[in-house]
Amino acid sequence: MTSFLTHRARVHDAQLPLHRRHSALRTCLTVFAPYGLRATYHHLTLSAAIPRRLEADPDALARAVEELHEARVLWLVRAEEYAVQRRAEKQAGRRAVPNPRPWWLRSWWESPERAWFEDPFRHPSLRLSEYVRRQNALLDGADLPGCPACGDEGPRVLSSTGHGWVELCHGCAWVLVPCPCGQRHRFVPETPFNWNGIWQRAHMSDDGMPNPHWPASSHSDAARRTLGKPKPVNHDEPTRTTTTAIS
């Protein structure tokens, strides 16, 4: 079984070639990735300012893995508490899994954050530890304002499924109100992407800042964060967007 701590140490090992340290970071992500592997990696490239050329800032890899480690520690504590709770419930004869399931046990294809797996640029902008704290608080029954994932309190976005509409968070595309048919639908990104492009950080510049010419035209950081987003919905005067989600 892959050891997170072993590969975390390799990310920090300045004696290793950068490509091996980078690969060790990816291995850490296969063990723990709150936004999904691709979206979490994309998040870390931004938060840790990982440049397109790793040689320009080797320390960025250490910053990235430490942010991931900080969030993982918080998750491990809460996961152990949940495990103790479930053992006690089973001993008392309550074997049914509570609903909703803990955030780390949700199936991505049935979860409100499905868009992050299908469009890795649409994840929350929160630090990973902040996201984990927020999810743990919700699991414990806290009533937090805004989007459950990112806390955004802005206007919601309508996205067509072809036979109905879903309401998405403007900040991270979390499904706030699902399609009336009761089924989860695929989120179709407006801007095509591929994993190699993300992994090679085509969206980043050598100075660790977002590439202003990615994907094809210049975007400010705010605009880049909202790539593929439909226009916000004014619920006083609802509008229909052309962004679609298909079954």
Buried (B, 14 or more C-beta within 10 A) or exposed (E): EEEBEEBBEBBBEEEBEEEEBBBBBBBBBEBBBBBBBBBBBBBBBBBBBBBBEBEBBBEBBBBBBBBBBBBBEBBEEBBEEBEEEBEEBEEEEEEEEEEEEBBBEBEEEEBBBBBBBBBBBBBBBBBBBBBBBBBBEBBEEEEEEBBBBBBBEEBBBBBBBEEBBBBBBBBBBBBBEBBEEEEBBBBBBEEEBEEEEBBEBBBBBBEBEBBEEBBEEEBEEEEBBBBBBBBBBEEEEEEEBEBBBEE
